[in-house]
């Protein structure tokens, strides 16, 4: 015969089992999102490092070398865009994020044009805000954790 004193605890016990099962089911989703965030963070680190190389090349080398480094920067940034596109739902980024990515990509194209047709000073002025924009985008993606 069941003990009437323990009956309320059985309800709590079954509720705890349901809660534990729900957490266990959500655990792989959380791990997958963490992997996707770490891949996105790595892509941002690579793009930021390439930005530093491009900026230093602008200061010390000629147009052709600078244009090549900015082209590599854009390629590194394309990896960021691919990570965002591939993992959009898991990353949970706001709708404005895509527009910011596109705007930064267009800015890089603009920098390449300025390098080809403009002065070193104009290229510096066009390239400088890209580093700040990269940092802002990376910070916004990291805040979603």
C-alpha positions as CSV (number, residue, x, y, z in Angstrom):
1,X,0.0,0.0,0.0
2,X,1.5,3.4,-1.0
3,X,2.3,5.7,1.8
4,X,0.1,8.8,1.7
5,X,2.9,11.0,3.0
6,X,5.1,10.3,0.0
7,X,2.4,10.8,-2.6
8,X,3.1,14.6,-3.1
9,X,6.8,13.9,-3.6
10,X,6.0,11.5,-6.4
11,X,4.5,14.4,-8.3
12,X,7.6,16.4,-7.7
13,X,9.7,13.4,-8.8
14,X,7.9,13.0,-12.1
15,X,8.1,16.8,-12.7
16,X,11.9,16.7,-12.1
17,X,12.2,13.8,-14.5
18,X,10.4,15.8,-17.2
19,X,12.6,18.8,-16.6
20,X,15.8,16.8,-16.8
21,X,14.6,15.1,-20.0
22,X,13.8,18.6,-21.5
23,X,17.2,19.9,-20.6
24,X,18.9,16.8,-22.0
25,X,17.0,17.2,-25.3
26,X,18.1,20.9,-25.6
27,X,21.7,20.2,-24.7
28,X,22.8,19.2,-28.3
29,X,21.2,22.3,-29.7
30,X,23.2,24.5,-27.3
31,X,26.4,22.7,-28.1
32,X,25.8,23.1,-31.9
33,X,25.2,26.8,-31.4
34,X,28.4,27.1,-29.4
35,X,30.3,25.4,-32.2
36,X,28.8,27.7,-34.8
37,X,29.6,30.8,-32.7
38,X,33.2,29.6,-32.3
39,X,33.5,29.1,-36.1
40,X,32.0,32.6,-36.6
41,X,34.4,34.1,-34.1
42,X,37.4,32.4,-35.8
43,X,36.2,33.8,-39.2
44,X,36.1,37.3,-37.6
45,X,39.5,36.9,-36.1
46,X,40.9,35.9,-39.5
47,X,39.2,38.9,-41.2
48,X,40.5,41.3,-38.5
49,X,44.0,40.0,-38.8
50,X,43.8,40.4,-42.6
51,X,42.5,44.0,-42.0
52,X,45.6,44.7,-40.0
53,X,47.8,43.3,-42.8
54,X,46.0,45.4,-45.4
55,X,46.3,48.6,-43.4
56,X,50.0,48.0,-42.7
57,X,50.6,47.3,-46.4
58,X,48.8,50.5,-47.3
59,X,51.2,52.4,-45.1
60,X,54.4,50.7,-46.3
61,X,53.9,49.3,-49.8
62,X,52.5,50.3,-53.2
63,X,49.1,50.2,-54.8
64,X,49.3,46.7,-56.2
65,X,50.4,45.1,-52.9
66,X,47.7,47.0,-51.0
67,X,45.0,46.1,-53.6
68,X,46.0,42.4,-53.2
69,X,45.8,42.6,-49.4
70,X,42.4,44.3,-49.5
71,X,41.3,41.6,-51.9
72,X,42.4,39.0,-49.3
73,X,40.5,40.9,-46.7
74,X,37.4,40.7,-48.7
75,X,37.9,37.0,-49.2
76,X,38.3,36.6,-45.4
77,X,35.2,38.6,-44.9
78,X,33.3,36.3,-47.3
79,X,34.1,33.5,-44.9
80,X,32.3,35.5,-42.2
81,X,29.3,36.0,-44.5
82,X,29.2,32.2,-45.3
83,X,29.3,31.3,-41.6
84,X,26.4,33.7,-40.9
85,X,24.4,32.3,-43.9
86,X,25.0,28.7,-43.0
87,X,24.1,29.1,-39.3
88,X,21.5,31.9,-39.3
89,X,18.9,30.3,-37.1
90,X,21.4,28.9,-34.5
91,X,23.2,32.3,-34.3
92,X,20.0,34.2,-33.7
93,X,21.2,37.4,-35.1
94,X,18.9,40.4,-35.6
95,X,17.5,41.3,-39.1
96,X,19.7,44.4,-39.4
97,X,22.8,42.2,-39.2
98,X,22.6,41.1,-42.9
99,X,22.4,44.7,-44.0
100,X,25.5,45.6,-42.0
101,X,27.3,42.7,-43.6
102,X,26.4,43.8,-47.1
103,X,27.3,47.4,-46.3
104,X,30.8,46.4,-45.1
105,X,31.3,44.2,-48.1
106,X,30.4,47.1,-50.4
107,X,32.8,49.3,-48.5
108,X,35.6,46.9,-49.2
109,X,34.8,47.1,-52.9
110,X,34.9,50.9,-52.6
111,X,38.3,50.7,-50.9
112,X,39.6,48.6,-53.8
113,X,38.3,51.3,-56.3
114,X,39.9,54.1,-54.2
115,X,43.2,52.2,-54.2
116,X,43.1,51.9,-57.9
117,X,42.2,55.5,-58.7
118,X,42.9,57.6,-55.6
119,X,45.7,58.7,-53.3
120,X,47.2,56.8,-50.4
121,X,45.4,59.3,-48.0
122,X,42.0,58.6,-49.7
123,X,42.6,54.9,-49.4
124,X,43.5,55.2,-45.7
125,X,40.3,57.2,-45.1
126,X,38.3,54.5,-46.9
127,X,40.0,51.6,-45.2
128,X,40.1,52.9,-41.6
129,X,36.3,52.5,-40.8
130,X,36.3,48.9,-42.0
131,X,38.3,47.8,-38.9
132,X,35.9,49.5,-36.6
133,X,32.9,47.9,-38.5
134,X,34.5,44.5,-38.2
135,X,34.9,44.9,-34.5
136,X,31.3,46.1,-34.1
137,X,29.9,43.2,-36.1
138,X,32.0,40.7,-34.1
139,X,30.8,42.2,-30.8
140,X,27.2,42.1,-31.9
141,X,27.5,38.4,-32.8
142,X,29.2,37.6,-29.5
143,X,26.5,39.4,-27.5
144,X,23.9,36.9,-28.7
145,X,25.4,34.1,-26.6
